[in-house]
Amino acid sequence: MASPICQPSTTLLLPNNLFMKSKKGPRNSGKLSKLCLDRSGGVTAEFTLVAPIIVLLATGIADFGMLASNSTALTAAVRIGAEYARFHPTDTVGIQNSMQSSMSFTPTLTFPPSFPQSCECDNQTSIACSESCATTGRPGPNRVFITISASQPFAPVVPWPGVATLLTATAQIRLQ
């Protein structure tokens, strides 16, 4: 919207609330009309105001996308480790190597010292894996579970306010 200075006509207030418009412009209409018609810096000013917001949004989208991609890759690696653990449940180093070598992770994955095994009966009562459900009077055979997990640190591109500078993604699968 043009400023009041750049209006080409002036309004006069007359008695009885009648308005009368004058077709005459301001006294220095030549210089002023050139100023009013010159809008060459408007786009630059708008871009200067909007560009930082667009860059901030793009950076946030990139950070979120990288975090989602790393999380998906970590979940896939833990699934590969679970498949290896299905056939070799006591080979901790083999499980870790299968997960680490499944993709090129930077920084490398971190693992728990061992992948814990737990046992349950059919009624979901926990028992020691050395015991038998039948000898303790519980229904069904022993069900053996192994928990496979891995973690990976993630540093966002921009230190966002209210968000930790180092995030850790963790994936875990409980395999029977």
Residue, then its C-alpha position, 0 to 999 in steps of 0.5 A: m500500500a502506498s504511503p499517504i505522502c505518495q497519494p496523487s490526490t488530497t482530501l479536503l474536509l468541508p462543512n456538513n461532512l462533505f468530502m472534496k477530492s482535489k486532482k492536484g498533487p503535492r507541490n514538489s510532484g516531480k521529485l515525489s512522484k519519482l520516489c513513489l514510483d521507485r520500488s526497486g529495493g522492495v524485493t531485496a528488503e523482503f528477501t532479507l527478512v524472509a531468507p533467514i527463516i527459510v534457511l532455518l526451516a531447511t536446516g531443521i528439515a535436514d537435521f530431522g531427515m538425517l536423524a530419521s535416516n540414522s534411526t532407520a539404519l540402526t533398526a535395520a542393523v539390529r534386525i540383522g544382529a537378531e537374525y545372526a543371534r537366532f542361529h548363534p545366540t551365545d556368540t556375542v562378538g559375532i552378533q556385534n560384528s554382523m551389526q557393525s558390518s551390515m552398514s558403514f556407521t559413523p560414528t560406530l555403534t555401541f553395544p552392551p557388554s553382552f546380550p542378555q538371555s531370559c526364560e519364561c513359561d507359557n504363562q509368562t512367569s519368569i524362571a531361571c534358564s537352568e530350570s524347567c517349567a515342568t519341574t516347577g509345576r508351571p505350564g508349557p516348555n521353557r521359552v528362551f528370549i535374547t535381547i539384541s540392542a545397539s546405540q549410536p550417537f547423533a549430533p545435529v547440524v545446528p545446536w537447537p535451543g532446548v535440544a541436547t547437543l548430542l542425541t543417542a538413538t537406541a534400537q532393541i529387539r527381543l527375540q524368542 
